[in-house]
Amino acid sequence: MSIVKEIQEALAVLSIPEKAEFFPRFFKTGKGEYGEGDLFLGVKVPDQRSVAKEYYPKINLEELSTLLSSKYHEHRLTALFMLTSKFEKTKDKAVKEEAITFYLNHLPYVNNWDLVDSSCYKILGRYAFENQKESLLRTLSESDEMWHKRIAVVGTMHYIKKGSFDLTKEFVTRNLKHTHDLMHKANGWLLREMGNKNEKELIRYLNQYYKEMPRTCLRYAIEKLDEDLRQDYLKGRL
């Protein structure tokens, strides 16, 4: 049986409630194969990436939707790897638009750190940057849903890589008073990446806002700065 056929049968099994906890064989690991009925949990991420890159073109969006809506994290992660592969490989603008629309329509299933980080930088961030669609990221950053905010944060990574920081600073400033510590971590991580690209830009921002930052946000933001400078910011909070 071809691996594509096995994937399609696996997707069909997911629709059967009493069998939803199992995933038929189709992932090969370094130690052999998972047999029929073996739990899918435990398959290594590199194997998921390999399958995703090779077989996404042969799986339609309806089948991919079934995989992405699975209750298992590994299934959803594989689906996003497949979608990312499709987006990266194609040069057809219409296909890229289709991938973006599919991604946005399935945001309720992108509700885990790994899921967010694996998809929105390469898909949403790059798309927004290259097509001047900053409104997509702004809309997500203004959502009441923390995962949407996280998607907006990670999506701005492509802007940072290109040396554009206004969107980054705007999102962080907007969420300085967010109630969840995980969001503070995400904001601090984003500022840290900005500092890796341009330390002076980070210092200018910190000098204006560091006293307002939640401690978690500040700790991550200054993580890569020289020790003396880090201590100056920390002492300034006392």
Secondary structure by P-SEA (a helix, b strand, c coil): ccaaaaaaaaaaaaacccccccccccccccccccccccccccccaaaaaaaaacccccccaaaaaaaaacccaaaaaaaaaaaaaaaaacccaaaaaaaaaaaaaaccccccaaaaaacccccaaaaaaaaccaaaaaaaaacccaaaaaaaaaaaaaaaaacccaaaaaaaaaccccccaaaaaaaaaaaaaaaaacaaaaaaaaaaccccccaaaaaaaaccccaaaaaaaaaaac
